[in-house]
Amino acid sequence: MPPWLVIHGVNDPRVDVWESNKFVARMQAASAKPVIYRLDYASGHGIGSTADANKDWAADIAAFVLEVTRVDTGNGTAGAAP
């Protein structure tokens, strides 16, 4: 099973937080790979997010992808081995 990054907007009217909590708990129990869970208290189902929240979201995804794929970040060091 690959590493996972799960992002949940707490103000999401379509998916309750407990559903994501349950999903992440099951993923963590079933996998030796990292399962990172990010709760975003400032957003919902992609609606009403601020520009700063969108930038934070994009930065978290980019950091996760760089770490998982071990891409060289330009400073001579690659992501850590799992």
PDB file as gemmi writes it, atoms N, CA and C in Angstrom:
CRYST1    1.000    1.000    1.000  90.00  90.00  90.00 P 1                      
ATOM      1  N   MET A   1       0.850  -1.173   0.000  1.00  0.00           N  
ATOM      2  CA  MET A   1       0.000   0.000   0.000  1.00  0.00           C  
ATOM      3  C   MET A   1       0.899   1.241   0.000  1.00  0.00           C  
ATOM      4  N   PRO A   2       0.597   2.218  -0.830  1.00  0.00           N  
ATOM      5  CA  PRO A   2       1.440   3.413  -0.914  1.00  0.00           C  
ATOM      6  C   PRO A   2       1.211   4.349   0.281  1.00  0.00           C  
ATOM      7  N   PRO A   3       2.105   5.324   0.450  1.00  0.00           N  
ATOM      8  CA  PRO A   3       1.857   6.365   1.456  1.00  0.00           C  
ATOM      9  C   PRO A   3       0.617   7.174   1.069  1.00  0.00           C  
ATOM     10  N   TRP A   4      -0.055   7.712   2.082  1.00  0.00           N  
ATOM     11  CA  TRP A   4      -1.279   8.481   1.852  1.00  0.00           C  
ATOM     12  C   TRP A   4      -1.181   9.847   2.530  1.00  0.00           C  
ATOM     13  N   LEU A   5      -1.760  10.843   1.871  1.00  0.00           N  
ATOM     14  CA  LEU A   5      -1.994  12.152   2.462  1.00  0.00           C  
ATOM     15  C   LEU A   5      -3.491  12.384   2.369  1.00  0.00           C  
ATOM     16  N   VAL A   6      -4.142  12.484   3.514  1.00  0.00           N  
ATOM     17  CA  VAL A   6      -5.584  12.692   3.569  1.00  0.00           C  
ATOM     18  C   VAL A   6      -5.836  14.090   4.116  1.00  0.00           C  
ATOM     19  N   ILE A   7      -6.549  14.897   3.353  1.00  0.00           N  
ATOM     20  CA  ILE A   7      -6.875  16.265   3.776  1.00  0.00           C  
ATOM     21  C   ILE A   7      -8.386  16.358   3.911  1.00  0.00           C  
ATOM     22  N   HIS A   8      -8.829  16.838   5.064  1.00  0.00           N  
ATOM     23  CA  HIS A   8     -10.270  16.966   5.296  1.00  0.00           C  
ATOM     24  C   HIS A   8     -10.579  18.388   5.759  1.00  0.00           C  
ATOM     25  N   GLY A   9     -11.535  19.026   5.095  1.00  0.00           N  
ATOM     26  CA  GLY A   9     -12.018  20.328   5.530  1.00  0.00           C  
ATOM     27  C   GLY A   9     -13.103  20.134   6.578  1.00  0.00           C  
ATOM     28  N   VAL A  10     -12.873  20.631   7.763  1.00  0.00           N  
ATOM     29  CA  VAL A  10     -13.790  20.405   8.883  1.00  0.00           C  
ATOM     30  C   VAL A  10     -15.179  20.975   8.597  1.00  0.00           C  
ATOM     31  N   ASN A  11     -15.259  22.027   7.814  1.00  0.00           N  
ATOM     32  CA  ASN A  11     -16.550  22.649   7.507  1.00  0.00           C  
ATOM     33  C   ASN A  11     -17.215  22.040   6.273  1.00  0.00           C  
ATOM     34  N   ASP A  12     -16.818  20.852   5.898  1.00  0.00           N  
ATOM     35  CA  ASP A  12     -17.376  20.166   4.743  1.00  0.00           C  
ATOM     36  C   ASP A  12     -18.794  19.687   5.071  1.00  0.00           C  
ATOM     37  N   PRO A  13     -19.806  20.188   4.356  1.00  0.00           N  
ATOM     38  CA  PRO A  13     -21.170  19.753   4.643  1.00  0.00           C  
ATOM     39  C   PRO A  13     -21.497  18.370   4.070  1.00  0.00           C  
ATOM     40  N   ARG A  14     -20.626  17.840   3.210  1.00  0.00           N  
ATOM     41  CA  ARG A  14     -20.902  16.561   2.559  1.00  0.00           C  
ATOM     42  C   ARG A  14     -20.293  15.356   3.273  1.00  0.00           C  
ATOM     43  N   VAL A  15     -19.157  15.571   3.937  1.00  0.00           N  
ATOM     44  CA  VAL A  15     -18.456  14.465   4.601  1.00  0.00           C  
ATOM     45  C   VAL A  15     -18.169  14.869   6.044  1.00  0.00           C  
ATOM     46  N   ASP A  16     -18.706  14.120   6.984  1.00  0.00           N  
ATOM     47  CA  ASP A  16     -18.455  14.395   8.396  1.00  0.00           C  
ATOM     48  C   ASP A  16     -17.028  14.025   8.767  1.00  0.00           C  
ATOM     49  N   VAL A  17     -16.487  14.722   9.751  1.00  0.00           N  
ATOM     50  CA  VAL A  17     -15.113  14.490  10.178  1.00  0.00           C  
ATOM     51  C   VAL A  17     -14.920  13.045  10.645  1.00  0.00           C  
ATOM     52  N   TRP A  18     -15.912  12.476  11.310  1.00  0.00           N  
ATOM     53  CA  TRP A  18     -15.745  11.118  11.824  1.00  0.00           C  
ATOM     54  C   TRP A  18     -15.502  10.114  10.709  1.00  0.00           C  
ATOM     55  N   GLU A  19     -16.038  10.387   9.502  1.00  0.00           N  
ATOM     56  CA  GLU A  19     -15.821   9.470   8.389  1.00  0.00           C  
ATOM     57  C   GLU A  19     -14.350   9.456   7.965  1.00  0.00           C  
ATOM     58  N   SER A  20     -13.745  10.637   7.907  1.00  0.00           N  
ATOM     59  CA  SER A  20     -12.321  10.709   7.576  1.00  0.00           C  
ATOM     60  C   SER A  20     -11.472  10.133   8.701  1.00  0.00           C  
ATOM     61  N   ASN A  21     -11.866  10.393   9.952  1.00  0.00           N  
ATOM     62  CA  ASN A  21     -11.133   9.830  11.093  1.00  0.00           C  
ATOM     63  C   ASN A  21     -11.108   8.308  11.010  1.00  0.00           C  
ATOM     64  N   LYS A  22     -12.251   7.723  10.723  1.00  0.00           N  
ATOM     65  CA  LYS A  22     -12.370   6.268  10.642  1.00  0.00           C  
ATOM     66  C   LYS A  22     -11.542   5.721   9.477  1.00  0.00           C  
ATOM     67  N   PHE A  23     -11.611   6.388   8.328  1.00  0.00           N  
ATOM     68  CA  PHE A  23     -10.845   5.972   7.158  1.00  0.00           C  
ATOM     69  C   PHE A  23      -9.345   5.996   7.450  1.00  0.00           C  
ATOM     70  N   VAL A  24      -8.873   7.097   8.025  1.00  0.00           N  
ATOM     71  CA  VAL A  24      -7.443   7.240   8.311  1.00  0.00           C  
ATOM     72  C   VAL A  24      -6.992   6.206   9.340  1.00  0.00           C  
ATOM     73  N   ALA A  25      -7.791   5.972  10.365  1.00  0.00           N  
ATOM     74  CA  ALA A  25      -7.430   4.971  11.376  1.00  0.00           C  
ATOM     75  C   ALA A  25      -7.281   3.591  10.743  1.00  0.00           C  
ATOM     76  N   ARG A  26      -8.180   3.243   9.849  1.00  0.00           N  
ATOM     77  CA  ARG A  26      -8.089   1.937   9.170  1.00  0.00           C  
ATOM     78  C   ARG A  26      -6.875   1.870   8.248  1.00  0.00           C  
ATOM     79  N   MET A  27      -6.592   2.955   7.562  1.00  0.00           N  
ATOM     80  CA  MET A  27      -5.425   2.990   6.679  1.00  0.00           C  
ATOM     81  C   MET A  27      -4.134   2.858   7.491  1.00  0.00           C  
ATOM     82  N   GLN A  28      -4.054   3.548   8.625  1.00  0.00           N  
ATOM     83  CA  GLN A  28      -2.862   3.466   9.463  1.00  0.00           C  
ATOM     84  C   GLN A  28      -2.681   2.056  10.022  1.00  0.00           C  
ATOM     85  N   ALA A  29      -3.770   1.395  10.362  1.00  0.00           N  
ATOM     86  CA  ALA A  29      -3.690   0.037  10.902  1.00  0.00           C  
ATOM     87  C   ALA A  29      -3.275  -0.971   9.835  1.00  0.00           C  
ATOM     88  N   ALA A  30      -3.618  -0.706   8.581  1.00  0.00           N  
ATOM     89  CA  ALA A  30      -3.371  -1.665   7.513  1.00  0.00           C  
ATOM     90  C   ALA A  30      -2.057  -1.447   6.776  1.00  0.00           C  
ATOM     91  N   SER A  31      -1.367  -0.364   7.046  1.00  0.00           N  
ATOM     92  CA  SER A  31      -0.199  -0.022   6.242  1.00  0.00           C  
ATOM     93  C   SER A  31       1.020   0.279   7.105  1.00  0.00           C  
ATOM     94  N   ALA A  32       2.173  -0.146   6.617  1.00  0.00           N  
ATOM     95  CA  ALA A  32       3.437   0.215   7.265  1.00  0.00           C  
ATOM     96  C   ALA A  32       3.944   1.548   6.716  1.00  0.00           C  
ATOM     97  N   LYS A  33       3.370   1.996   5.618  1.00  0.00           N  
ATOM     98  CA  LYS A  33       3.751   3.274   5.012  1.00  0.00           C  
ATOM     99  C   LYS A  33       3.055   4.423   5.746  1.00  0.00           C  
ATOM    100  N   PRO A  34       3.585   5.636   5.618  1.00  0.00           N  
ATOM    101  CA  PRO A  34       2.966   6.761   6.311  1.00  0.00           C  
ATOM    102  C   PRO A  34       1.570   7.089   5.795  1.00  0.00           C  
ATOM    103  N   VAL A  35       0.692   7.425   6.720  1.00  0.00           N  
ATOM    104  CA  VAL A  35      -0.637   7.944   6.404  1.00  0.00           C  
ATOM    105  C   VAL A  35      -0.737   9.263   7.168  1.00  0.00           C  
ATOM    106  N   ILE A  36      -0.647  10.347   6.434  1.00  0.00           N  
ATOM    107  CA  ILE A  36      -0.644  11.678   7.038  1.00  0.00           C  
ATOM    108  C   ILE A  36      -2.044  12.252   6.922  1.00  0.00           C  
ATOM    109  N   TYR A  37      -2.538  12.758   8.027  1.00  0.00           N  
ATOM    110  CA  TYR A  37      -3.904  13.277   8.103  1.00  0.00           C  
ATOM    111  C   TYR A  37      -3.849  14.757   8.444  1.00  0.00           C  
ATOM    112  N   ARG A  38      -4.390  15.568   7.549  1.00  0.00           N  
ATOM    113  CA  ARG A  38      -4.389  17.015   7.752  1.00  0.00           C  
ATOM    114  C   ARG A  38      -5.832  17.487   7.865  1.00  0.00           C  
ATOM    115  N   LEU A  39      -6.175  18.015   9.024  1.00  0.00           N  
ATOM    116  CA  LEU A  39      -7.491  18.618   9.209  1.00  0.00           C  
ATOM    117  C   LEU A  39      -7.371  20.111   8.948  1.00  0.00           C  
ATOM    118  N   ASP A  40      -8.192  20.604   8.044  1.00  0.00           N  
ATOM    119  CA  ASP A  40      -8.191  22.028   7.716  1.00  0.00           C  
ATOM    120  C   ASP A  40      -9.435  22.658   8.323  1.00  0.00           C  
ATOM    121  N   TYR A  41      -9.241  23.429   9.374  1.00  0.00           N  
ATOM    122  CA  TYR A  41     -10.359  24.034  10.086  1.00  0.00           C  
ATOM    123  C   TYR A  41     -10.920  25.270   9.388  1.00  0.00           C  
ATOM    124  N   ALA A  42     -10.263  25.720   8.314  1.00  0.00           N  
ATOM    125  CA  ALA A  42     -10.704  26.935   7.636  1.00  0.00           C  
ATOM    126  C   ALA A  42     -11.443  26.660   6.332  1.00  0.00           C  
ATOM    127  N   SER A  43     -11.673  25.393   5.997  1.00  0.00           N  
ATOM    128  CA  SER A  43     -12.312  25.132   4.707  1.00  0.00           C  
ATOM    129  C   SER A  43     -13.324  24.010   4.802  1.00  0.00           C  
ATOM    130  N   GLY A  44     -14.026  23.839   3.700  1.00  0.00           N  
ATOM    131  CA  GLY A  44     -15.035  22.786   3.603  1.00  0.00           C  
ATOM    132  C   GLY A  44     -14.765  21.927   2.399  1.00  0.00           C  
ATOM    133  N   HIS A  45     -15.770  21.705   1.583  1.00  0.00           N  
ATOM    134  CA  HIS A  45     -15.649  20.830   0.416  1.00  0.00           C  
ATOM    135  C   HIS A  45     -15.129  21.638  -0.776  1.00  0.00           C  
ATOM    136  N   GLY A  46     -13.999  22.320  -0.597  1.00  0.00           N  
ATOM    137  CA  GLY A  46     -13.405  23.119  -1.665  1.00  0.00           C  
ATOM    138  C   GLY A  46     -14.053  24.472  -1.853  1.00  0.00           C  
ATOM    139  N   ILE A  47     -15.039  24.779  -1.019  1.00  0.00           N  
ATOM    140  CA  ILE A  47     -15.753  26.050  -1.139  1.00  0.00           C  
ATOM    141  C   ILE A  47     -15.408  26.921   0.057  1.00  0.00           C  
ATOM    142  N   GLY A  48     -15.163  28.181  -0.187  1.00  0.00           N  
ATOM    143  CA  GLY A  48     -14.925  29.114   0.898  1.00  0.00           C  
ATOM    144  C   GLY A  48     -13.509  29.119   1.421  1.00  0.00           C  
ATOM    145  N   SER A  49     -12.595  28.453   0.742  1.00  0.00           N  
ATOM    146  CA  SER A  49     -11.205  28.458   1.175  1.00  0.00           C  
ATOM    147  C   SER A  49     -10.564  29.790   0.805  1.00  0.00           C  
ATOM    148  N   THR A  50      -9.736  30.284   1.689  1.00  0.00           N  
ATOM    149  CA  THR A  50      -9.026  31.534   1.414  1.00  0.00           C  
ATOM    150  C   THR A  50      -7.829  31.240   0.517  1.00  0.00           C  
ATOM    151  N   ALA A  51      -7.265  32.289  -0.045  1.00  0.00           N  
ATOM    152  CA  ALA A  51      -6.072  32.128  -0.885  1.00  0.00           C  
ATOM    153  C   ALA A  51      -4.925  31.544  -0.066  1.00  0.00           C  
ATOM    154  N   ASP A  52      -4.779  32.003   1.180  1.00  0.00           N  
ATOM    155  CA  ASP A  52      -3.717  31.464   2.034  1.00  0.00           C  
ATOM    156  C   ASP A  52      -3.940  29.985   2.332  1.00  0.00           C  
ATOM    157  N   ALA A  53      -5.183  29.595   2.568  1.00  0.00           N  
ATOM    158  CA  ALA A  53      -5.489  28.191   2.824  1.00  0.00           C  
ATOM    159  C   ALA A  53      -5.171  27.345   1.596  1.00  0.00           C  
ATOM    160  N   ASN A  54      -5.473  27.866   0.413  1.00  0.00           N  
ATOM    161  CA  ASN A  54      -5.163  27.144  -0.824  1.00  0.00           C  
ATOM    162  C   ASN A  54      -3.660  26.996  -1.016  1.00  0.00           C  
ATOM    163  N   LYS A  55      -2.899  28.040  -0.669  1.00  0.00           N  
ATOM    164  CA  LYS A  55      -1.440  27.961  -0.774  1.00  0.00           C  
ATOM    165  C   LYS A  55      -0.884  26.944   0.217  1.00  0.00           C  
ATOM    166  N   ASP A  56      -1.408  26.943   1.435  1.00  0.00           N  
ATOM    167  CA  ASP A  56      -0.965  25.963   2.436  1.00  0.00           C  
ATOM    168  C   ASP A  56      -1.266  24.542   1.965  1.00  0.00           C  
ATOM    169  N   TRP A  57      -2.448  24.352   1.409  1.00  0.00           N  
ATOM    170  CA  TRP A  57      -2.868  23.054   0.897  1.00  0.00           C  
ATOM    171  C   TRP A  57      -1.923  22.596  -0.210  1.00  0.00           C  
ATOM    172  N   ALA A  58      -1.621  23.482  -1.154  1.00  0.00           N  
ATOM    173  CA  ALA A  58      -0.726  23.147  -2.266  1.00  0.00           C  
ATOM    174  C   ALA A  58       0.681  22.850  -1.768  1.00  0.00           C  
ATOM    175  N   ALA A  59       1.152  23.609  -0.784  1.00  0.00           N  
ATOM    176  CA  ALA A  59       2.492  23.377  -0.230  1.00  0.00           C  
ATOM    177  C   ALA A  59       2.571  22.026   0.471  1.00  0.00           C  
ATOM    178  N   ASP A  60       1.535  21.662   1.203  1.00  0.00           N  
ATOM    179  CA  ASP A  60       1.513  20.358   1.881  1.00  0.00           C  
ATOM    180  C   ASP A  60       1.540  19.215   0.871  1.00  0.00           C  
ATOM    181  N   ILE A  61       0.780  19.352  -0.190  1.00  0.00           N  
ATOM    182  CA  ILE A  61       0.746  18.303  -1.219  1.00  0.00           C  
ATOM    183  C   ILE A  61       2.103  18.205  -1.907  1.00  0.00           C  
ATOM    184  N   ALA A  62       2.680  19.341  -2.259  1.00  0.00           N  
ATOM    185  CA  ALA A  62       3.988  19.335  -2.924  1.00  0.00           C  
ATOM    186  C   ALA A  62       5.058  18.716  -2.023  1.00  0.00           C  
ATOM    187  N   ALA A  63       5.065  19.072  -0.740  1.00  0.00           N  
ATOM    188  CA  ALA A  63       6.044  18.505   0.194  1.00  0.00           C  
ATOM    189  C   ALA A  63       5.865  16.998   0.320  1.00  0.00           C  
ATOM    190  N   PHE A  64       4.620  16.551   0.387  1.00  0.00           N  
ATOM    191  CA  PHE A  64       4.334  15.117   0.488  1.00  0.00           C  
ATOM    192  C   PHE A  64       4.829  14.388  -0.760  1.00  0.00           C  
ATOM    193  N   VAL A  65       4.519  14.908  -1.931  1.00  0.00           N  
ATOM    194  CA  VAL A  65       4.930  14.260  -3.181  1.00  0.00           C  
ATOM    195  C   VAL A  65       6.453  14.234  -3.289  1.00  0.00           C  
ATOM    196  N   LEU A  66       7.113  15.334  -2.959  1.00  0.00           N  
ATOM    197  CA  LEU A  66       8.581  15.363  -3.003  1.00  0.00           C  
ATOM    198  C   LEU A  66       9.182  14.340  -2.051  1.00  0.00           C  
ATOM    199  N   GLU A  67       8.624  14.221  -0.864  1.00  0.00           N  
ATOM    200  CA  GLU A  67       9.131  13.264   0.115  1.00  0.00           C  
ATOM    201  C   GLU A  67       8.906  11.827  -0.353  1.00  0.00           C  
ATOM    202  N   VAL A  68       7.733  11.547  -0.855  1.00  0.00           N  
ATOM    203  CA  VAL A  68       7.396  10.178  -1.257  1.00  0.00           C  
ATOM    204  C   VAL A  68       8.191   9.749  -2.490  1.00  0.00           C  
ATOM    205  N   THR A  69       8.390  10.664  -3.415  1.00  0.00           N  
ATOM    206  CA  THR A  69       9.110  10.315  -4.650  1.00  0.00           C  
ATOM    207  C   THR A  69      10.606  10.551  -4.521  1.00  0.00           C  
ATOM    208  N   ARG A  70      11.029  11.130  -3.412  1.00  0.00           N  
ATOM    209  CA  ARG A  70      12.443  11.412  -3.138  1.00  0.00           C  
ATOM    210  C   ARG A  70      13.075  12.248  -4.243  1.00  0.00           C  
ATOM    211  N   VAL A  71      12.388  13.260  -4.667  1.00  0.00           N  
ATOM    212  CA  VAL A  71      12.892  14.158  -5.699  1.00  0.00           C  
ATOM    213  C   VAL A  71      13.927  15.093  -5.096  1.00  0.00           C  
ATOM    214  N   ASP A  72      15.011  15.319  -5.821  1.00  0.00           N  
ATOM    215  CA  ASP A  72      16.042  16.248  -5.366  1.00  0.00           C  
ATOM    216  C   ASP A  72      15.447  17.644  -5.342  1.00  0.00           C  
ATOM    217  N   THR A  73      15.563  18.323  -4.216  1.00  0.00           N  
ATOM    218  CA  THR A  73      14.939  19.640  -4.053  1.00  0.00           C  
ATOM    219  C   THR A  73      15.853  20.778  -4.480  1.00  0.00           C  
ATOM    220  N   GLY A  74      17.018  20.458  -5.049  1.00  0.00           N  
ATOM    221  CA  GLY A  74      17.892  21.514  -5.550  1.00  0.00           C  
ATOM    222  C   GLY A  74      19.009  21.881  -4.604  1.00  0.00           C  
ATOM    223  N   ASN A  75      18.926  21.455  -3.359  1.00  0.00           N  
ATOM    224  CA  ASN A  75      19.997  21.783  -2.411  1.00  0.00           C  
ATOM    225  C   ASN A  75      20.927  20.595  -2.185  1.00  0.00           C  
ATOM    226  N   GLY A  76      20.845  19.605  -3.088  1.00  0.00           N  
ATOM    227  CA  GLY A  76      21.739  18.465  -3.023  1.00  0.00           C  
ATOM    228  C   GLY A  76      21.277  17.332  -2.143  1.00  0.00           C  
ATOM    229  N   THR A  77      20.095  17.474  -1.536  1.00  0.00           N  
ATOM    230  CA  THR A  77      19.594  16.404  -0.691  1.00  0.00           C  
ATOM    231  C   THR A  77      18.259  15.930  -1.244  1.00  0.00           C  
ATOM    232  N   ALA A  78      18.089  14.652  -1.248  1.00  0.00           N  
ATOM    233  CA  ALA A  78      16.799  14.075  -1.647  1.00  0.00           C  
ATOM    234  C   ALA A  78      16.002  13.736  -0.420  1.00  0.00           C  
ATOM    235  N   GLY A  79      14.729  13.420  -0.613  1.00  0.00           N  
ATOM    236  CA  GLY A  79      13.864  13.039   0.510  1.00  0.00           C  
ATOM    237  C   GLY A  79      14.408  11.827   1.248  1.00  0.00           C  
ATOM    238  N   ALA A  80      14.048  11.713   2.496  1.00  0.00           N  
ATOM    239  CA  ALA A  80      14.533  10.610   3.330  1.00  0.00           C  
ATOM    240  C   ALA A  80      13.945   9.293   2.859  1.00  0.00           C  
ATOM    241  N   ALA A  81      14.719   8.253   3.028  1.00  0.00           N  
ATOM    242  CA  ALA A  81      14.230   6.912   2.684  1.00  0.00           C  
ATOM    243  C   ALA A  81      13.129   6.505   3.649  1.00  0.00           C  
ATOM    244  N   PRO A  82      12.127   5.763   3.147  1.00  0.00           N  
ATOM    245  CA  PRO A  82      11.027   5.367   4.036  1.00  0.00           C  
ATOM    246  C   PRO A  82      11.465   4.384   5.106  1.00  0.00           C  
TER     247      PRO A  82                                                      
END                                                                             
